[in-house]
Amino acid sequence: MGYYGVFLGLQYNHEMEMIRVLDANHYDESRAITLRIPVSIPYMNDDMEFKRVYGKFQHLGQHYRLVKQKYKNDTLTIICVRDYKRERITEALSAYLKTFTDSPLEQGQSKIQFNFIKDYISQTHDLLVATTGWEAELIQYGFCINLISSFTALITHPPESV
């Protein structure tokens, strides 16, 4: 995996660090951003205090993390902080991935986050029989030709008289 694995490790390490810091409520509240969204949810009780929430989003190329939220008086109030380190890691990963292409990204073109890990993890598929009638057993690299009846006959004939 090379350097891509290093970037994945950096992202994971940063993720765990941010969760620890935000869970302990050790962030600069003066830099926090408050979003107030009017939402009318029937039968929803008002919250007296903020509740810790987990999540992240990206807006205009800037990364944000959700810290806490409160629903009160038909308004959802969300506190979030800007995640500068995640932006730097993403920019470094994007710059690294640009070295693999001949054409640079144009200004204003969205950056695509590549996921190469799928190339290294094998996928397995299990097929379960959910039908009645004739069944065919599937083998991983082939097909079994023997057809097996999966139901019993409903009509039984009386014995022939002699």
PEKA-V60271 format. One record per run of one state. SS is the DSSP state (H for helix, E for strand, L for the rest). FROM is the first residue (numbers start at 1). LEN is the number of residues. Records with the same first field share a line. If there is no record, write none. Layout:
SS=FROM-LEN ; FROM-LEN
This chain:
L=1-2 ; 24-5 ; 32-1 ; 39-12 ; 53-3 ; 60-2 ; 73-2 ; 83-1 ; 99-17 ; 120-14 ; 140-2 ; 150-13
H=3-21 ; 29-3 ; 84-15 ; 116-4
E=33-6 ; 51-2 ; 56-4 ; 62-11 ; 75-8 ; 134-6 ; 142-8
